[in-house]
Amino acid sequence: MSSLRLVKTCQDEIQKVAPGPRWREALYQYLRHPDRHRDAIIHKSQEGFTTVYDGYPKATVHLLILPDQRIKTPQQLDRSGEFGTSFLRRVHKYAGWLIGELHKQEHLRELEFKIGIHAVPSMEPLHVHVISTDMRSNRIKHKKHWNSFTTPFFVELTQVEDILERDGELGRETPSHGEASHVMTLSVLQDTSIRSSAENLTCAMICSATRAVEISVLDSPN
């Protein structure tokens, strides 16, 4: 696999894809027109993944893995389908390689990372966050920006794999707007009962219907 080029941090000026009239679909531009976004794309693998900077990083390093295979949302993950457990394992293996390459870069050597998806993603296609755990960024302007990566709204990839392996799919339940908003606006999930309630929502939130995606624009600049 080709080596990773020098990765910028959130303090650097990172090129953002122009959202256009359909902001929700802006990430497709990296896959459709990679030549136009060379500065934003840090790696393209022969295994079928494109890694880009998150345009609004919420940590020192915040990257997105985009599968070249078109999969819109987590609802399409299915144990026996094209986007099943073997697909997730490939994503996880690539993300692990990516983190290994990041640690070879001196300015990133001390960072720890986590890998996961948003339970109710605000953008298509399916994208996997590789984000440093320091959560240091001037882009964290609201409580929801912090909570979107520090509460069960952020589902680590190992947990997604476990759910898929156990249940075959990520479920069909749709959380209410109020439930999802409650998880996103909690200041701190210290209370055990609140944390348990939030975790019980995770699977339902992953597989929410399209209308639930409007709950909160987590990746928006505002």
C-alpha positions as CSV (number, residue, x, y, z in Angstrom):
1,M,0.0,0.0,0.0
2,S,1.3,3.5,-0.9
3,S,2.6,5.6,2.0
4,L,0.6,8.5,3.4
5,R,1.6,12.1,2.6
6,L,2.2,14.6,5.4
7,V,-1.1,15.2,7.2
8,K,-2.1,18.7,8.3
9,T,-3.7,19.3,11.6
10,C,-6.9,21.3,12.4
11,Q,-4.8,24.4,12.9
12,D,-3.9,24.4,9.2
13,E,-6.0,25.7,6.4
14,I,-7.9,22.7,5.1
15,Q,-9.6,22.8,1.7
16,K,-13.3,22.2,1.9
17,V,-15.5,20.8,-0.8
18,A,-18.0,23.3,-2.1
19,P,-21.3,22.1,-0.9
20,G,-23.5,23.4,-3.7
21,P,-27.3,23.2,-3.6
22,R,-27.2,19.7,-2.0
23,W,-25.0,20.1,1.0
24,R,-25.9,16.6,2.3
25,E,-24.3,15.1,-0.8
26,A,-21.2,17.2,-0.9
27,L,-18.9,14.3,0.0
28,Y,-19.6,12.6,-3.3
29,Q,-17.5,15.3,-5.0
30,Y,-14.3,13.6,-3.6
31,L,-15.3,10.4,-5.4
32,R,-16.6,11.8,-8.6
33,H,-14.0,14.5,-9.2
34,P,-10.8,13.6,-7.3
35,D,-8.7,15.7,-9.6
36,R,-10.5,18.8,-8.4
37,H,-9.8,18.1,-4.7
38,R,-6.2,16.9,-4.7
39,D,-5.4,19.0,-1.6
40,A,-8.2,17.6,0.4
41,I,-7.5,13.9,-0.5
42,I,-4.7,12.5,1.5
43,H,-4.8,8.9,0.3
44,K,-6.5,6.6,-2.3
45,S,-6.0,2.9,-1.6
46,Q,-6.1,0.0,-4.1
47,E,-8.5,-1.6,-1.6
48,G,-11.2,0.8,-2.6
49,F,-11.1,3.6,-0.1
50,T,-10.5,7.4,-0.4
51,T,-9.4,9.3,2.7
52,V,-10.0,13.0,3.0
53,Y,-9.8,15.8,5.5
54,D,-13.0,16.5,7.4
55,G,-13.7,20.1,6.3
56,Y,-14.7,21.1,9.8
57,P,-12.3,19.1,12.0
58,K,-13.4,18.5,15.6
59,A,-9.9,17.3,16.8
60,T,-6.2,17.8,16.0
61,V,-6.6,15.2,13.2
62,H,-10.0,14.4,11.8
63,L,-10.2,12.3,8.6
64,L,-13.0,10.7,6.7
65,I,-12.7,7.3,5.0
66,L,-15.1,7.1,1.9
67,P,-15.6,3.7,0.4
68,D,-15.3,3.8,-3.4
69,Q,-18.3,1.4,-3.5
70,R,-21.4,3.6,-3.3
71,I,-23.2,3.0,0.0
72,K,-25.3,5.9,1.2
73,T,-26.2,5.2,4.8
74,P,-25.6,2.7,7.6
75,Q,-29.1,1.2,6.9
76,Q,-27.5,-0.5,3.9
77,L,-25.2,-2.6,6.0
78,D,-26.3,-6.2,6.0
79,R,-24.4,-9.2,7.3
80,S,-25.0,-11.3,4.2
81,G,-25.0,-8.5,1.7
82,E,-22.4,-6.7,-0.3
83,F,-21.9,-4.3,2.6
84,G,-21.6,-6.9,5.4
85,T,-19.2,-7.9,8.1
86,S,-16.4,-8.6,5.6
87,F,-16.8,-5.1,4.2
88,L,-16.6,-3.6,7.7
89,R,-13.5,-5.7,8.4
90,R,-11.8,-4.3,5.3
91,V,-12.7,-0.8,6.4
92,H,-11.4,-1.5,9.9
93,K,-8.1,-3.0,8.5
94,Y,-7.6,0.1,6.3
95,A,-8.3,2.5,9.2
96,G,-5.8,0.6,11.3
97,W,-3.2,1.0,8.6
98,L,-4.0,4.6,8.3
99,I,-3.5,5.2,12.0
100,G,-0.2,3.4,11.8
101,E,0.9,5.7,9.1
102,L,-0.2,8.7,11.0
103,H,1.9,7.6,14.0
104,K,5.0,7.6,11.7
105,Q,4.7,11.3,11.3
106,E,6.5,13.0,14.2
107,H,3.9,15.7,14.9
108,L,1.2,13.1,15.3
109,R,3.1,10.4,17.1
110,E,1.6,10.9,20.5
111,L,-2.0,11.1,19.4
112,E,-4.6,8.4,20.1
113,F,-7.4,7.8,17.6
114,K,-10.9,6.3,17.4
115,I,-12.7,4.9,14.4
116,G,-16.5,5.1,14.0
117,I,-19.6,6.5,12.4
118,H,-22.4,8.8,13.5
119,A,-25.6,7.0,14.5
120,V,-27.6,9.5,12.4
121,P,-25.1,10.8,9.8
122,S,-25.9,14.2,8.3
123,M,-24.1,13.5,5.0
124,E,-23.9,10.9,2.3
125,P,-22.2,8.6,1.3
126,L,-21.4,6.4,4.3
127,H,-18.2,7.8,5.8
128,V,-16.0,6.5,8.6
129,H,-14.4,9.0,11.0
130,V,-10.8,8.6,12.0
131,I,-10.4,11.2,14.7
132,S,-7.9,11.9,17.4
133,T,-9.3,11.7,20.9
134,D,-7.9,15.0,22.1
135,M,-10.9,16.9,20.7
136,R,-8.9,20.1,20.3
137,S,-10.3,22.3,17.5
138,N,-11.5,25.8,17.1
139,R,-14.4,24.2,15.1
140,I,-16.0,23.0,18.3
141,K,-18.4,25.9,18.8
142,H,-21.5,24.2,20.2
143,K,-22.4,21.5,22.6
144,K,-23.6,19.2,19.8
145,H,-20.2,19.4,18.1
146,W,-18.6,18.0,21.3
147,N,-21.4,15.4,22.0
148,S,-21.4,14.1,18.4
149,F,-18.0,12.4,19.2
150,T,-18.2,11.9,22.9
151,T,-21.6,10.3,23.4
152,P,-23.2,7.1,22.1
153,F,-24.2,9.2,19.0
154,F,-20.7,8.3,17.8
155,V,-20.6,4.5,17.3
156,E,-17.2,2.9,17.2
157,L,-16.7,0.6,14.2
158,T,-16.1,-2.5,16.5
159,Q,-19.6,-1.9,17.9
160,V,-21.1,-1.7,14.5
161,E,-19.4,-5.0,13.6
162,D,-20.7,-6.6,16.7
163,I,-24.3,-5.5,16.1
164,L,-24.2,-6.7,12.5
165,E,-22.7,-10.0,13.4
166,R,-25.3,-10.6,16.1
167,D,-28.4,-9.2,14.4
168,G,-27.6,-9.5,10.7
169,E,-28.6,-5.8,10.2
170,L,-28.7,-2.6,12.2
171,G,-32.4,-2.7,12.8
172,R,-35.4,-0.8,11.6
173,E,-36.5,1.3,14.5
174,T,-36.5,5.1,14.2
175,P,-35.8,7.3,17.2
176,S,-38.0,10.3,17.8
177,H,-36.5,13.7,17.2
178,G,-36.8,14.4,20.9
179,E,-34.8,11.3,21.9
180,A,-31.9,12.0,19.5
181,S,-31.9,15.6,20.4
182,H,-31.8,14.8,24.1
183,V,-28.6,12.7,23.6
184,M,-27.0,15.4,21.5
185,T,-27.7,18.2,24.0
186,L,-26.6,16.5,27.2
187,S,-23.7,18.4,28.8
188,V,-22.0,15.4,30.2
189,L,-23.2,11.8,30.3
190,Q,-22.2,11.2,33.9
191,D,-25.5,9.8,35.3
192,T,-25.6,6.0,34.8
193,S,-29.3,6.0,33.9
194,I,-28.8,8.7,31.3
195,R,-25.8,6.9,29.8
196,S,-27.7,3.6,29.7
197,S,-30.7,5.3,28.0
198,A,-28.4,6.9,25.5
199,E,-26.7,3.6,24.7
200,N,-30.0,1.9,24.2
201,L,-30.8,4.4,21.5
202,T,-27.6,3.7,19.6
203,C,-28.8,0.8,17.4
204,A,-32.1,2.5,16.6
205,M,-30.3,5.7,15.7
206,I,-27.9,4.0,13.3
207,C,-30.7,2.6,11.2
208,S,-33.1,5.6,11.3
209,A,-35.2,6.4,8.3
210,T,-34.3,9.2,6.0
211,R,-36.6,11.7,7.8
212,A,-34.6,11.3,11.0
213,V,-31.5,12.4,9.3
214,E,-32.8,16.0,9.6
215,I,-32.5,15.8,13.4
216,S,-29.2,17.6,13.7
217,V,-26.7,18.7,11.1
218,L,-23.7,17.5,13.0
219,D,-21.1,18.1,10.4
220,S,-22.3,21.5,9.4
221,P,-20.0,24.5,10.0
222,N,-22.6,26.1,12.4
